[in-house]
Amino acid sequence: MSIMSAIALYGIIWFMTMFLVLPFRQKSQAEAGEVVPGTPEGAPQDAQMWRKVKLVTLIATVAFVVIAGIILSEVITFEMIERITRG
């Protein structure tokens, strides 16, 4: 795996993890009872983005190490995947 492939893989894993983590512990302004004028009621009251970024980075790094280890050790190869998908 080249360095560019590793960076692309990490980026994909990071963003997929971010989209999975974003809705957790989300409280809307309507639920909090404090709607800021000019914003929709469903907007988050406190998104806690730095906390989520740290969590996502930790999860994505662990997932990347596992997936990169599988790729580099050739436990699963492209030929195996190709053989399965061709039927």
Steps between C-alpha positions, in 0.01 A plus 500: 500500500645835399494804726231664286283188524544500877404869524194445281396194703538689828300794364217276386491316832513831693210659313288185510555484876415869536168456322422207731592688820338838420142413605598343836397697811351772281246730663303740281423858594131411519572224755714741703230767485744768381450572129741762367316744272571435132585131547280194453364329811673176400846660506735359764506684830865412572674288237817435711704472180848492659395210720360316198810573290721349770278193530483454123877533466553232766249259343623565146863446597423165659290394199774615262767299681284188484406545132853598394634198688262271311599657167875494566503145638299386195246311710248628244631573152349675200494166317286348776252784480495480120438125510205544737338785311531346154288205609 
